[in-house]
Amino acid sequence: MKYQFLNRAPFLILAHVETLEIKHSATIGDLDLWRKTGCTILSVKNKGHYSLNPAADFIINSEERLICNGK
């Protein structure tokens, strides 16, 4: 899938995006990253496949990565 970004307002500009490695399986709700760090989970990456906007009960395994936007 290819994305095109348009230079027109109003659009959200992602100021800081990070990839986080998970050491143990957990749900997104268990991680509670937004409350602890202020970051928002944008997607979960697993072997080149992205799960966009995962729900709180989404289980993340150790081989997966979180794509996050935060402060």
BAFI-3210 file (N, C-alpha, C; in Angstrom, 3 decimals, decimal comma, padded with zeros to 6 digits):
// residues 71
n [1|2|3|4|5|6|7|8|9|10|11|12|13|14|15|16|17|18|19|20|21|22|23|24|25|26|27|28|29|30|31|32|33|34|35|36|37|38|39|40|41|42|43|44|45|46|47|48|49|50|51|52|53|54|55|56|57|58|59|60|61|62|63|64|65|66|67|68|69|70|71]
n.u [000,844|000,533|001,140|000,047|001,055|-000,413|000,156|-001,585|-003,609|-006,088|-003,772|-002,502|000,683|003,165|005,234|007,170|008,160|008,531|009,951|009,206|010,473|009,074|009,515|008,162|005,121|002,073|-000,990|-002,094|-003,508|-002,544|000,053|-000,273|000,794|000,119|-000,820|001,439|003,594|002,711|002,697|001,223|000,006|000,400|000,509|001,071|003,840|004,594|006,713|006,802|004,121|001,531|-000,587|-002,976|-003,965|-004,447|-006,599|-007,250|-007,264|-005,583|-003,095|000,333|003,234|006,596|008,148|007,105|006,758|006,146|004,761|004,980|003,759|004,792|005,654]
n.v [-001,175|002,200|005,476|008,815|012,024|015,070|018,535|020,290|022,130|021,255|019,081|016,409|016,467|014,235|014,447|012,991|009,804|006,496|003,180|000,472|-002,283|-005,250|-007,220|-009,305|-011,129|-009,307|-007,472|-004,508|-002,859|-003,751|-002,755|000,006|002,412|005,039|006,400|006,108|007,178|009,020|008,449|007,434|004,485|003,691|001,606|-001,969|-003,838|-006,742|-008,815|-007,289|-006,800|-004,600|-003,801|-001,574|000,982|-000,617|-002,374|-002,206|-004,809|-006,171|-008,539|-008,438|-009,908|-011,131|-010,980|-008,913|-005,372|-002,134|000,770|004,005|007,270|010,108|012,320]
n.w [000,000|-000,805|000,353|000,020|000,777|001,347|001,001|002,573|004,834|007,317|008,806|010,739|012,046|012,600|015,180|016,552|016,083|017,091|017,180|019,124|020,958|022,188|025,016|026,320|025,858|025,808|026,325|024,604|026,318|028,801|028,748|028,977|027,903|027,104|029,409|031,067|029,576|027,710|025,033|021,916|020,483|017,213|015,352|015,013|014,140|012,363|010,933|008,506|008,083|008,957|011,650|011,942|014,241|016,709|019,003|022,605|023,614|021,937|021,417|021,858|020,700|021,367|019,004|017,594|016,812|018,172|016,759|017,559|018,510|020,156|022,902]
ca.u [000,000|001,315|000,461|000,414|000,864|-000,741|000,609|-002,763|-004,061|-005,388|-003,279|-001,691|002,088|003,727|006,469|008,171|007,694|009,518|009,639|009,530|010,541|008,404|010,286|007,248|003,768|001,154|-001,970|-001,821|-004,070|-001,628|001,232|-000,717|001,834|-000,349|-000,829|002,792|004,597|002,102|002,782|000,073|000,385|-000,177|000,355|001,938|004,508|004,987|007,281|006,417|002,678|001,162|-001,952|-003,189|-004,880|-004,837|-007,461|-006,609|-007,121|-004,660|-001,952|001,605|004,213|007,971|008,722|006,428|007,244|005,127|005,063|004,363|003,936|004,756|006,335]
ca.v [000,000|003,425|006,628|010,113|013,075|016,340|019,705|021,129|022,150|020,868|017,717|016,118|016,210|013,380|015,101|012,039|008,432|005,519|001,759|-000,130|-003,736|-005,833|-008,380|-010,374|-010,958|-008,523|-006,730|-003,073|-002,318|-004,071|-001,884|001,311|003,366|006,425|006,976|006,100|007,916|010,006|008,066|006,777|003,381|003,872|000,304|-003,061|-004,404|-008,139|-009,353|-006,480|-006,548|-003,606|-003,761|-000,167|001,359|-001,823|-002,213|-002,453|-006,253|-006,719|-009,179|-008,185|-010,945|-010,630|-010,717|-007,758|-004,041|-001,084|002,045|004,938|008,710|010,651|013,559]
ca.w [000,000|-000,915|000,921|-000,529|001,754|000,712|001,744|002,801|006,228|008,547|008,893|011,911|011,754|013,631|015,586|017,034|015,912|017,557|017,118|020,418|021,008|023,351|025,471|026,725|025,328|026,638|025,537|024,578|027,556|029,908|028,664|029,480|027,503|027,025|030,757|031,629|028,802|026,829|023,626|021,307|019,609|015,887|014,710|015,443|012,970|012,489|009,690|007,356|008,090|009,964|012,172|012,263|015,318|017,436|020,183|023,906|023,854|020,943|022,072|021,204|021,001|021,432|017,686|017,013|017,197|018,263|016,121|018,494|018,381|021,506|023,249]
c.u [000,886|000,497|000,960|000,095|000,655|-000,303|-000,546|-003,165|-005,526|-004,995|-002,460|-000,265|002,650|005,113|007,557|007,592|008,830|009,017|010,110|009,519|009,885|009,146|009,403|005,869|002,892|000,108|-001,576|-002,354|-003,173|-000,413|000,942|000,277|001,358|-000,318|000,588|003,755|004,020|002,166|001,525|000,568|-000,359|-000,433|001,283|002,511|004,932|005,414|006,782|004,936|002,361|-000,306|-002,172|-004,210|-005,369|-005,653|-006,695|-006,410|-006,231|-003,443|-000,702|002,583|005,625|008,584|008,103|007,009|006,080|005,625|004,272|004,672|003,844|005,546|007,839]
c.v [001,234|004,588|007,900|011,165|014,393|017,488|020,695|021,028|021,762|019,390|017,583|015,825|015,393|013,896|014,099|010,636|007,491|004,108|001,144|-001,641|-004,218|-007,106|-009,566|-010,092|-010,214|-007,906|-005,252|-002,412|-002,569|-003,149|-000,489|002,429|004,808|007,094|007,108|007,033|009,031|009,631|007,322|005,682|003,547|002,548|-000,705|-003,682|-005,830|-008,647|-008,609|-006,189|-005,588|-003,757|-002,344|000,006|000,147|-001,508|-002,570|-003,944|-006,946|-007,279|-008,960|-009,264|-010,398|-010,341|-009,500|-006,448|-003,076|000,158|003,078|006,387|009,279|011,923|013,416]
c.w [000,000|-000,390|000,253|000,517|001,030|001,599|001,882|004,263|006,263|008,514|010,157|011,461|012,911|013,990|015,974|016,937|016,282|017,301|018,431|020,312|022,298|023,744|025,858|026,143|026,326|025,730|025,562|025,847|028,757|029,919|029,203|029,150|027,489|028,396|031,317|030,906|027,937|025,363|023,194|020,379|018,287|015,195|015,367|014,178|013,274|011,121|008,459|007,241|009,234|010,350|012,670|013,373|016,110|018,696|021,459|024,180|022,818|021,672|021,224|021,658|020,870|020,072|016,992|017,545|017,245|017,536|016,917|018,141|019,781|021,662|023,165]
res [m|k|y|q|f|l|n|r|a|p|f|l|i|l|a|h|v|e|t|l|e|i|k|h|s|a|t|i|g|d|l|d|l|w|r|k|t|g|c|t|i|l|s|v|k|n|k|g|h|y|s|l|n|p|a|a|d|f|i|i|n|s|e|e|r|l|i|c|n|g|k]
***
